[in-house]
Amino acid sequence: MSKSKSADRTARVQEKKRLYNRDVRSKTRTILKNARQSVASGDVEQAQSSVANAIVTLDRAGKKGVFHRNKVARLKSRLTRHVNALSSTSEEK
């Protein structure tokens, strides 16, 4: 038992935030995995749409503080680089 009411409230608030962050982190990771799989499959249209969805999701998670902004930027950059490489190889064929 804590010593004060404010400590009890802080513990409750932190637990809610922990559960929210866990949920957002899990959904974001799933969307990232799907985007990477679509890039690996080689379908340019599907890869572009799934990466666009992943970028929006990453931006939301970064804005809420679930992921650090530099991590969000790094992940977005890598995804975009893979899609650009995929689309450039499909144009050459």
Backbone as CSV, one residue per row, in Angstrom:
resi,resn,N_x,N_y,N_z,CA_x,CA_y,CA_z,C_x,C_y,C_z
1,MET,0.838,-1.180,0.000,0.000,0.000,0.000,0.881,1.240,0.000
2,SER,0.495,2.208,-0.781,1.306,3.422,-0.860,0.991,4.355,0.308
3,LYS,1.816,5.365,0.431,1.681,6.276,1.559,0.672,7.386,1.314
4,SER,0.357,7.678,0.061,-0.527,8.818,-0.193,-1.519,8.503,-1.303
5,LYS,-2.542,9.300,-1.342,-3.552,9.152,-2.392,-2.955,9.476,-3.760
6,SER,-2.083,10.459,-3.814,-1.504,10.845,-5.093,-0.630,9.726,-5.659
7,ALA,0.049,8.988,-4.788,0.861,7.869,-5.262,-0.037,6.764,-5.809
8,ASP,-1.176,6.544,-5.177,-2.134,5.556,-5.679,-2.646,5.963,-7.053
9,ARG,-2.981,7.232,-7.197,-3.497,7.713,-8.473,-2.423,7.598,-9.564
10,THR,-1.199,7.952,-9.236,-0.106,7.850,-10.197,0.082,6.412,-10.656
11,ALA,-0.024,5.475,-9.730,0.111,4.062,-10.082,-1.005,3.633,-11.029
12,ARG,-2.229,4.097,-10.770,-3.352,3.748,-11.648,-3.157,4.330,-13.038
13,VAL,-2.740,5.582,-13.111,-2.544,6.254,-14.394,-1.429,5.573,-15.187
14,GLN,-0.340,5.228,-14.512,0.772,4.577,-15.189,0.380,3.212,-15.740
15,GLU,-0.466,2.492,-15.015,-0.927,1.195,-15.501,-1.776,1.349,-16.754
16,LYS,-2.632,2.363,-16.790,-3.441,2.625,-17.989,-2.546,2.972,-19.171
17,LYS,-1.551,3.818,-18.924,-0.632,4.200,-19.995,0.163,2.997,-20.497
18,ARG,0.566,2.121,-19.581,1.333,0.939,-19.959,0.512,0.041,-20.876
19,LEU,-0.747,-0.158,-20.523,-1.606,-1.004,-21.341,-1.878,-0.373,-22.700
20,TYR,-2.093,0.939,-22.724,-2.314,1.638,-23.990,-1.081,1.532,-24.883
21,ASN,0.082,1.796,-24.300,1.324,1.748,-25.076,1.591,0.353,-25.606
22,ARG,1.289,-0.665,-24.809,1.492,-2.042,-25.251,0.610,-2.352,-26.460
23,ASP,-0.626,-1.895,-26.406,-1.558,-2.134,-27.497,-1.108,-1.428,-28.777
24,VAL,-0.745,-0.169,-28.652,-0.303,0.604,-29.823,0.984,0.021,-30.397
25,ARG,1.915,-0.362,-29.519,3.182,-0.928,-29.974,2.950,-2.232,-30.727
26,SER,2.059,-3.054,-30.222,1.771,-4.328,-30.866,1.136,-4.122,-32.243
27,LYS,0.160,-3.240,-32.330,-0.494,-2.978,-33.616,0.491,-2.395,-34.623
28,THR,1.352,-1.508,-34.161,2.327,-0.890,-35.050,3.312,-1.928,-35.573
29,ARG,3.767,-2.804,-34.697,4.702,-3.845,-35.129,4.062,-4.788,-36.136
30,THR,2.788,-5.101,-35.937,2.087,-5.972,-36.877,1.984,-5.322,-38.245
31,ILE,1.642,-4.045,-38.277,1.533,-3.329,-39.549,2.896,-3.229,-40.225
32,LEU,3.947,-3.021,-39.439,5.304,-2.991,-39.998,5.675,-4.342,-40.603
33,LYS,5.339,-5.416,-39.910,5.633,-6.751,-40.414,4.911,-6.990,-41.733
34,ASN,3.653,-6.586,-41.806,2.889,-6.756,-43.042,3.492,-5.944,-44.181
35,ALA,3.959,-4.732,-43.877,4.576,-3.897,-44.902,5.862,-4.540,-45.416
36,ARG,6.661,-5.064,-44.501,7.905,-5.716,-44.924,7.623,-6.951,-45.767
37,GLN,6.591,-7.693,-45.410,6.241,-8.888,-46.185,5.760,-8.518,-47.583
38,SER,4.999,-7.451,-47.695,4.516,-7.051,-49.015,5.658,-6.532,-49.883
39,VAL,6.649,-5.883,-49.275,7.831,-5.456,-50.038,8.609,-6.679,-50.498
40,ALA,8.730,-7.665,-49.626,9.472,-8.872,-49.973,8.763,-9.686,-51.052
41,SER,7.449,-9.584,-51.122,6.702,-10.354,-52.123,6.955,-9.840,-53.537
42,GLY,7.279,-8.542,-53.660,7.619,-7.999,-54.966,6.486,-7.270,-55.667
43,ASP,5.292,-7.267,-55.108,4.161,-6.555,-55.704,4.273,-5.071,-55.365
44,VAL,4.545,-4.252,-56.366,4.831,-2.835,-56.139,3.607,-2.100,-55.594
45,GLU,2.445,-2.323,-56.189,1.230,-1.616,-55.767,0.884,-1.922,-54.316
46,GLN,0.889,-3.202,-53.987,0.556,-3.602,-52.624,1.606,-3.091,-51.646
47,ALA,2.868,-3.130,-52.029,3.941,-2.663,-51.156,3.799,-1.172,-50.874
48,GLN,3.488,-0.390,-51.907,3.344,1.048,-51.702,2.187,1.381,-50.780
49,SER,1.068,0.687,-50.938,-0.080,0.983,-50.082,0.159,0.535,-48.643
50,SER,0.786,-0.632,-48.469,1.036,-1.099,-47.103,2.101,-0.255,-46.402
51,VAL,3.084,0.224,-47.151,4.106,1.093,-46.549,3.505,2.449,-46.193
52,ALA,2.615,2.957,-47.030,1.941,4.218,-46.697,1.129,4.072,-45.412
53,ASN,0.449,2.949,-45.270,-0.311,2.674,-44.046,0.625,2.572,-42.846
54,ALA,1.765,1.924,-43.027,2.732,1.780,-41.940,3.305,3.134,-41.522
55,ILE,3.540,4.007,-42.489,4.088,5.330,-42.174,3.097,6.141,-41.347
56,VAL,1.818,6.069,-41.720,0.792,6.783,-40.948,0.737,6.247,-39.519
57,THR,0.784,4.933,-39.388,0.733,4.312,-38.066,1.958,4.682,-37.235
58,LEU,3.124,4.695,-37.862,4.344,5.080,-37.155,4.279,6.529,-36.688
59,ASP,3.754,7.401,-37.546,3.636,8.809,-37.154,2.730,8.974,-35.940
60,ARG,1.635,8.230,-35.918,0.728,8.304,-34.773,1.403,7.816,-33.499
61,ALA,2.118,6.696,-33.602,2.804,6.148,-32.431,3.889,7.100,-31.945
62,GLY,4.582,7.751,-32.868,5.609,8.715,-32.480,5.018,9.949,-31.840
63,LYS,3.880,10.382,-32.357,3.236,11.567,-31.803,2.749,11.322,-30.376
64,LYS,2.296,10.107,-30.116,1.812,9.750,-28.782,2.941,9.418,-27.817
65,GLY,4.153,9.297,-28.332,5.286,9.012,-27.460,5.521,7.537,-27.212
66,VAL,4.867,6.684,-27.983,5.068,5.251,-27.814,6.449,4.865,-28.344
67,PHE,6.831,5.434,-29.476,8.167,5.251,-30.036,8.874,6.604,-30.057
68,HIS,10.181,6.570,-29.918,10.974,7.795,-30.005,10.939,8.313,-31.439
69,ARG,10.982,9.629,-31.589,10.842,10.228,-32.928,11.970,9.827,-33.858
70,ASN,13.167,9.602,-33.315,14.265,9.166,-34.174,14.064,7.734,-34.659
71,LYS,13.484,6.892,-33.813,13.195,5.525,-34.228,12.142,5.526,-35.323
72,VAL,11.135,6.376,-35.166,10.088,6.486,-36.182,10.701,6.925,-37.507
73,ALA,11.564,7.916,-37.464,12.202,8.411,-38.686,13.056,7.326,-39.333
74,ARG,13.776,6.572,-38.527,14.633,5.504,-39.050,13.804,4.420,-39.732
75,LEU,12.728,3.999,-39.088,11.880,2.943,-39.658,11.213,3.412,-40.948
76,LYS,10.724,4.642,-40.951,10.095,5.190,-42.158,11.102,5.267,-43.296
77,SER,12.312,5.688,-42.991,13.339,5.824,-44.005,13.684,4.465,-44.616
78,ARG,13.803,3.461,-43.782,14.155,2.134,-44.277,13.040,1.565,-45.152
79,LEU,11.808,1.721,-44.694,10.684,1.222,-45.492,10.626,1.913,-46.848
80,THR,10.771,3.225,-46.844,10.707,3.989,-48.085,11.833,3.589,-49.027
81,ARG,13.007,3.379,-48.462,14.150,2.976,-49.281,13.906,1.621,-49.948
82,HIS,13.309,0.686,-49.217,13.021,-0.632,-49.787,11.970,-0.542,-50.896
83,VAL,10.946,0.276,-50.678,9.898,0.410,-51.699,10.458,1.088,-52.942
84,ASN,11.284,2.097,-52.760,11.881,2.776,-53.903,12.782,1.830,-54.702
85,ALA,13.519,0.994,-54.013,14.369,0.019,-54.702,13.513,-0.987,-55.460
86,LEU,12.409,-1.381,-54.856,11.511,-2.337,-55.512,10.880,-1.729,-56.751
87,SER,10.433,-0.489,-56.647,9.785,0.149,-57.799,10.793,0.455,-58.900
88,SER,12.032,0.783,-58.537,13.034,1.066,-59.577,13.420,-0.208,-60.318
89,THR,13.463,-1.344,-59.628,13.795,-2.593,-60.313,12.659,-3.056,-61.198
90,SER,11.419,-2.747,-60.812,10.289,-3.152,-61.649,10.187,-2.273,-62.894
91,GLU,10.646,-1.022,-62.809,10.628,-0.127,-63.976,11.688,-0.531,-64.991
92,GLU,12.796,-1.075,-64.510,13.875,-1.469,-65.411,13.499,-2.671,-66.255
93,LYS,12.599,-3.505,-65.764,12.239,-4.732,-66.481,11.366,-4.475,-67.649
